[in-house]
Amino acid sequence: AKEGLSFNRAILFNKEGNSLSGMRAVGPLNYEEANRKWQQIKTCPIDIFLEKSNTSAIESMEPLEKLTKESALQIVEDPVISEIIFTKKHMVLDFKNSNFSIDNKKTLSKFNLKKFIMAPLISYDNCLGVVIIDNAFDNKYFSEERILSLLNVTSQTSLVVNNLLL
C-alpha cells in the first residue's frame, strides 16, 4: 500500500550449505497481479483479505511464494551472492547489469527483477540466508533512509531466526 519500507516485494532465501533455498515471499509476481491486487485493496473491505481459504496450502499459495519455494540459488559458483554472504554486506543491483552465474541468472529472471537490494541475514557472524527486496512495479528509488530501515529489519529478523533455530 506504498507504506512501511516502500518496497513492493520481499523474497527470503534460507542458507543451506552451499546453496540458498527459497523459503517465503510477499508481493506480486508480475505487473498484472500487482494492479489487480491494488484494485482489490482499494475497493474491498479488509476482512475479505483476512479470510482463510478452504483450499490446500499449495493451491492457495500466491504465485510469488510458490515460485520462491520452487527456487534455489548456488553460492559458491556465483560471484555476486558469494560476495554478499562473505562480506556480510548488502548490494543494490540492476538485474540487466548484474554478474550472477548463468544458472542463478536463469532462476532469478523468473522473479521479474529489475533494480533490487540483496541483503544477507547475519546473526552472530553467521549468514542464515538472503533477502531480496525490490520496487518492481512502481520503480521507486532506494533512498539511503529506506536502505537503512531495511538493514535494521534484516538485522532484527536475523536475531529472531537465530533464536528460533536454537
Phi and psi restraints in degrees (value plus and minus 20) as a CYANA .aco file:
   2 LYS   PHI      41.5    81.5
   2 LYS   PSI      12.6    52.6
   3 GLU   PHI    -143.3  -103.3
   3 GLU   PSI    -192.9  -152.9
   4 GLY   PHI      46.8    86.8
   4 GLY   PSI    -146.6  -106.6
   5 LEU   PHI    -105.0   -65.0
   5 LEU   PSI     -19.3    20.7
   6 SER   PHI      43.2    83.2
   6 SER   PSI      17.0    57.0
   7 PHE   PHI    -136.0   -96.0
   7 PHE   PSI     128.0   168.0
   8 ASN   PHI    -103.5   -63.5
   8 ASN   PSI     -54.7   -14.7
   9 ARG   PHI    -162.7  -122.7
   9 ARG   PSI     133.3   173.3
  10 ALA   PHI    -157.3  -117.3
  10 ALA   PSI     113.1   153.1
  11 ILE   PHI    -149.1  -109.1
  11 ILE   PSI     104.9   144.9
  12 LEU   PHI    -129.1   -89.1
  12 LEU   PSI     108.4   148.4
  13 PHE   PHI    -136.3   -96.3
  13 PHE   PSI     111.8   151.8
  14 ASN   PHI    -113.7   -73.7
  14 ASN   PSI     114.2   154.2
  15 LYS   PHI     -99.2   -59.2
  15 LYS   PSI     104.9   144.9
  16 GLU   PHI    -154.3  -114.3
  16 GLU   PSI      76.4   116.4
  17 GLY   PHI      47.4    87.4
  17 GLY   PSI    -141.4  -101.4
  18 ASN   PHI    -119.4   -79.4
  18 ASN   PSI       1.4    41.4
  19 SER   PHI    -162.1  -122.1
  19 SER   PSI     147.7   187.7
  20 LEU   PHI    -136.4   -96.4
  20 LEU   PSI     104.2   144.2
  21 SER   PHI    -123.1   -83.1
  21 SER   PSI     112.7   152.7
  22 GLY   PHI     -82.0   -42.0
  22 GLY   PSI     110.1   150.1
  23 MET   PHI    -135.6   -95.6
  23 MET   PSI     -78.9   -38.9
  24 ARG   PHI    -162.0  -122.0
  24 ARG   PSI     139.0   179.0
  25 ALA   PHI    -175.8  -135.8
  25 ALA   PSI     128.5   168.5
  26 VAL   PHI    -153.0  -113.0
  26 VAL   PSI     110.7   150.7
  27 GLY   PHI     103.7   143.7
  27 GLY   PSI     155.2   195.2
  28 PRO   PHI    -102.3   -62.3
  28 PRO   PSI     137.3   177.3
  29 LEU   PHI    -107.4   -67.4
  29 LEU   PSI     -54.6   -14.6
  30 ASN   PHI    -160.1  -120.1
  30 ASN   PSI     153.2   193.2
  31 TYR   PHI     -83.1   -43.1
  31 TYR   PSI     -60.6   -20.6
  32 GLU   PHI     -80.7   -40.7
  32 GLU   PSI     -63.8   -23.8
  33 GLU   PHI     -85.3   -45.3
  33 GLU   PSI     -61.0   -21.0
  34 ALA   PHI     -80.7   -40.7
  34 ALA   PSI     -66.2   -26.2
  35 ASN   PHI     -85.5   -45.5
  35 ASN   PSI     -63.1   -23.1
  36 ARG   PHI     -81.1   -41.1
  36 ARG   PSI     -64.7   -24.7
  37 LYS   PHI     -85.0   -45.0
  37 LYS   PSI     -60.6   -20.6
  38 TRP   PHI     -83.2   -43.2
  38 TRP   PSI     -60.2   -20.2
  39 GLN   PHI     -84.4   -44.4
  39 GLN   PSI     -59.1   -19.1
  40 GLN   PHI     -83.6   -43.6
  40 GLN   PSI     -63.8   -23.8
  41 ILE   PHI     -81.6   -41.6
  41 ILE   PSI     -59.9   -19.9
  42 LYS   PHI     -91.0   -51.0
  42 LYS   PSI     -47.0    -7.0
  43 THR   PHI    -131.9   -91.9
  43 THR   PSI     -33.7     6.3
  44 CYS   PHI    -129.0   -89.0
  44 CYS   PSI     128.6   168.6
  45 PRO   PHI     -85.3   -45.3
  45 PRO   PSI     130.8   170.8
  46 ILE   PHI     -82.8   -42.8
  46 ILE   PSI     -49.7    -9.7
  47 ASP   PHI     -84.5   -44.5
  47 ASP   PSI     -42.8    -2.8
  48 ILE   PHI     -84.0   -44.0
  48 ILE   PSI     -58.1   -18.1
  49 PHE   PHI     -96.2   -56.2
  49 PHE   PSI     -38.3     1.7
  50 LEU   PHI    -109.6   -69.6
  50 LEU   PSI     -33.8     6.2
  51 GLU   PHI     -89.3   -49.3
  51 GLU   PSI     122.8   162.8
  52 LYS   PHI    -109.6   -69.6
  52 LYS   PSI     122.3   162.3
  53 SER   PHI    -102.2   -62.2
  53 SER   PSI     131.5   171.5
  54 ASN   PHI    -106.0   -66.0
  54 ASN   PSI     -24.0    16.0
  55 THR   PHI     -98.9   -58.9
  55 THR   PSI     148.3   188.3
  56 SER   PHI     -87.2   -47.2
  56 SER   PSI     145.7   185.7
  57 ALA   PHI     -80.5   -40.5
  57 ALA   PSI     -60.9   -20.9
  58 ILE   PHI     -88.1   -48.1
  58 ILE   PSI     -63.3   -23.3
  59 GLU   PHI     -84.9   -44.9
  59 GLU   PSI     -55.0   -15.0
  60 SER   PHI    -108.9   -68.9
  60 SER   PSI     -22.1    17.9
  61 MET   PHI     -88.8   -48.8
  61 MET   PSI     117.5   157.5
  62 GLU   PHI     -85.2   -45.2
  62 GLU   PSI     130.4   170.4
  63 PRO   PHI     -75.9   -35.9
  63 PRO   PSI     -61.1   -21.1
  64 LEU   PHI     -85.4   -45.4
  64 LEU   PSI     -61.1   -21.1
  65 GLU   PHI     -85.9   -45.9
  65 GLU   PSI     -62.0   -22.0
  66 LYS   PHI     -82.5   -42.5
  66 LYS   PSI     -66.3   -26.3
  67 LEU   PHI     -80.3   -40.3
  67 LEU   PSI     -61.2   -21.2
  68 THR   PHI     -81.4   -41.4
  68 THR   PSI     -67.2   -27.2
  69 LYS   PHI     -85.3   -45.3
  69 LYS   PSI     -41.8    -1.8
  70 GLU   PHI    -112.1   -72.1
  70 GLU   PSI     -18.7    21.3
  71 SER   PHI    -130.8   -90.8
  71 SER   PSI     129.0   169.0
  72 ALA   PHI    -163.1  -123.1
  72 ALA   PSI     127.5   167.5
  73 LEU   PHI    -142.9  -102.9
  73 LEU   PSI     122.1   162.1
  74 GLN   PHI    -107.7   -67.7
  74 GLN   PSI     122.6   162.6
  75 ILE   PHI    -115.3   -75.3
  75 ILE   PSI     -75.0   -35.0
  76 VAL   PHI     -81.2   -41.2
  76 VAL   PSI     -61.5   -21.5
  77 GLU   PHI     -99.5   -59.5
  77 GLU   PSI     -26.2    13.8
  78 ASP   PHI    -132.2   -92.2
  78 ASP   PSI      97.5   137.5
  79 PRO   PHI     -86.0   -46.0
  79 PRO   PSI     -53.3   -13.3
  80 VAL   PHI     -92.1   -52.1
  80 VAL   PSI     -73.8   -33.8
  81 ILE   PHI     -85.3   -45.3
  81 ILE   PSI     -61.6   -21.6
  82 SER   PHI     -85.1   -45.1
  82 SER   PSI     -55.5   -15.5
  83 GLU   PHI     -85.4   -45.4
  83 GLU   PSI     -62.6   -22.6
  84 ILE   PHI     -81.2   -41.2
  84 ILE   PSI     -64.1   -24.1
  85 ILE   PHI     -91.0   -51.0
  85 ILE   PSI     -64.4   -24.4
  86 PHE   PHI     -98.1   -58.1
  86 PHE   PSI     -51.2   -11.2
  87 THR   PHI    -106.8   -66.8
  87 THR   PSI     -35.5     4.5
  88 LYS   PHI      40.2    80.2
  88 LYS   PSI      16.7    56.7
  89 LYS   PHI    -149.3  -109.3
  89 LYS   PSI     125.6   165.6
  90 HIS   PHI     -93.8   -53.8
  90 HIS   PSI     143.9   183.9
  91 MET   PHI    -156.5  -116.5
  91 MET   PSI     120.0   160.0
  92 VAL   PHI    -115.7   -75.7
  92 VAL   PSI     102.1   142.1
  93 LEU   PHI    -143.4  -103.4
  93 LEU   PSI     130.3   170.3
  94 ASP   PHI    -131.3   -91.3
  94 ASP   PSI      97.6   137.6
  95 PHE   PHI     -77.0   -37.0
  95 PHE   PSI     -61.8   -21.8
  96 LYS   PHI     -80.2   -40.2
  96 LYS   PSI     -56.5   -16.5
  97 ASN   PHI    -123.3   -83.3
  97 ASN   PSI      -4.8    35.2
  98 SER   PHI    -102.4   -62.4
  98 SER   PSI     141.7   181.7
  99 ASN   PHI    -132.3   -92.3
  99 ASN   PSI      16.4    56.4
 100 PHE   PHI     -86.6   -46.6
 100 PHE   PSI     135.5   175.5
 101 SER   PHI     -82.2   -42.2
 101 SER   PSI     141.2   181.2
 102 ILE   PHI     -78.8   -38.8
 102 ILE   PSI     -65.5   -25.5
 103 ASP   PHI     -84.4   -44.4
 103 ASP   PSI     -64.2   -24.2
 104 ASN   PHI     -87.6   -47.6
 104 ASN   PSI     -56.9   -16.9
 105 LYS   PHI     -83.7   -43.7
 105 LYS   PSI     -59.8   -19.8
 106 LYS   PHI     -82.5   -42.5
 106 LYS   PSI     -65.1   -25.1
 107 THR   PHI     -84.3   -44.3
 107 THR   PSI     -68.7   -28.7
 108 LEU   PHI     -87.9   -47.9
 108 LEU   PSI     -46.1    -6.1
 109 SER   PHI     -82.8   -42.8
 109 SER   PSI     -47.1    -7.1
 110 LYS   PHI     -86.1   -46.1
 110 LYS   PSI     -38.9     1.1
 111 PHE   PHI    -108.0   -68.0
 111 PHE   PSI     -19.0    21.0
 112 ASN   PHI      36.3    76.3
 112 ASN   PSI      21.3    61.3
 113 LEU   PHI     -96.5   -56.5
 113 LEU   PSI     122.4   162.4
 114 LYS   PHI    -140.7  -100.7
 114 LYS   PSI    -111.6   -71.6
 115 LYS   PHI    -123.6   -83.6
 115 LYS   PSI     113.9   153.9
 116 PHE   PHI    -175.5  -135.5
 116 PHE   PSI     147.6   187.6
 117 ILE   PHI    -132.7   -92.7
 117 ILE   PSI     114.4   154.4
 118 MET   PHI    -137.9   -97.9
 118 MET   PSI      99.7   139.7
 119 ALA   PHI    -148.4  -108.4
 119 ALA   PSI     117.8   157.8
 120 PRO   PHI     -98.1   -58.1
 120 PRO   PSI     130.4   170.4
 121 LEU   PHI    -118.8   -78.8
 121 LEU   PSI      86.7   126.7
 122 ILE   PHI    -132.5   -92.5
 122 ILE   PSI     110.6   150.6
 123 SER   PHI    -157.6  -117.6
 123 SER   PSI     103.8   143.8
 124 TYR   PHI      30.2    70.2
 124 TYR   PSI      28.2    68.2
 125 ASP   PHI      44.1    84.1
 125 ASP   PSI      -0.4    39.6
 126 ASN   PHI    -139.7   -99.7
 126 ASN   PSI     109.0   149.0
 127 CYS   PHI    -102.8   -62.8
 127 CYS   PSI     101.0   141.0
 128 LEU   PHI    -114.7   -74.7
 128 LEU   PSI     -40.8    -0.8
 129 GLY   PHI     149.0   189.0
 129 GLY   PSI    -186.7  -146.7
 130 VAL   PHI    -158.4  -118.4
 130 VAL   PSI     121.5   161.5
 131 VAL   PHI    -135.2   -95.2
 131 VAL   PSI     119.3   159.3
 132 ILE   PHI    -132.7   -92.7
 132 ILE   PSI     108.5   148.5
 133 ILE   PHI    -145.1  -105.1
 133 ILE   PSI     116.6   156.6
 134 ASP   PHI    -167.8  -127.8
 134 ASP   PSI     152.1   192.1
 135 ASN   PHI    -142.9  -102.9
 135 ASN   PSI      34.7    74.7
 136 ALA   PHI     -81.1   -41.1
 136 ALA   PSI     -45.9    -5.9
 137 PHE   PHI    -129.0   -89.0
 137 PHE   PSI     -33.5     6.5
 138 ASP   PHI    -143.0  -103.0
 138 ASP   PSI     -24.2    15.8
 139 ASN   PHI      31.2    71.2
 139 ASN   PSI      15.3    55.3
 140 LYS   PHI     -86.5   -46.5
 140 LYS   PSI     126.1   166.1
 141 TYR   PHI     -88.8   -48.8
 141 TYR   PSI     122.6   162.6
 142 PHE   PHI    -106.1   -66.1
 142 PHE   PSI      75.6   115.6
 143 SER   PHI     -91.9   -51.9
 143 SER   PSI     137.1   177.1
 144 GLU   PHI     -79.2   -39.2
 144 GLU   PSI     -56.7   -16.7
 145 GLU   PHI     -82.5   -42.5
 145 GLU   PSI     -63.7   -23.7
 146 ARG   PHI     -88.1   -48.1
 146 ARG   PSI     -57.7   -17.7
 147 ILE   PHI     -85.4   -45.4
 147 ILE   PSI     -62.4   -22.4
 148 LEU   PHI     -83.0   -43.0
 148 LEU   PSI     -60.3   -20.3
 149 SER   PHI     -81.7   -41.7
 149 SER   PSI     -63.8   -23.8
 150 LEU   PHI     -80.6   -40.6
 150 LEU   PSI     -64.9   -24.9
 151 LEU   PHI     -85.6   -45.6
 151 LEU   PSI     -52.9   -12.9
 152 ASN   PHI     -84.8   -44.8
 152 ASN   PSI     -61.9   -21.9
 153 VAL   PHI     -86.1   -46.1
 153 VAL   PSI     -63.3   -23.3
 154 THR   PHI     -85.4   -45.4
 154 THR   PSI     -54.9   -14.9
 155 SER   PHI     -84.6   -44.6
 155 SER   PSI     -66.6   -26.6
 156 GLN   PHI     -86.2   -46.2
 156 GLN   PSI     -60.3   -20.3
 157 THR   PHI     -82.4   -42.4
 157 THR   PSI     -59.8   -19.8
 158 SER   PHI     -80.1   -40.1
 158 SER   PSI     -62.7   -22.7
 159 LEU   PHI     -84.9   -44.9
 159 LEU   PSI     -60.9   -20.9
 160 VAL   PHI     -84.3   -44.3
 160 VAL   PSI     -66.3   -26.3
 161 VAL   PHI     -81.2   -41.2
 161 VAL   PSI     -64.2   -24.2
 162 ASN   PHI     -80.1   -40.1
 162 ASN   PSI     -63.2   -23.2
 163 ASN   PHI     -84.9   -44.9
 163 ASN   PSI     -57.5   -17.5
 164 LEU   PHI     -85.5   -45.5
 164 LEU   PSI     -57.8   -17.8
 165 LEU   PHI     -86.6   -46.6
 165 LEU   PSI     -53.4   -13.4
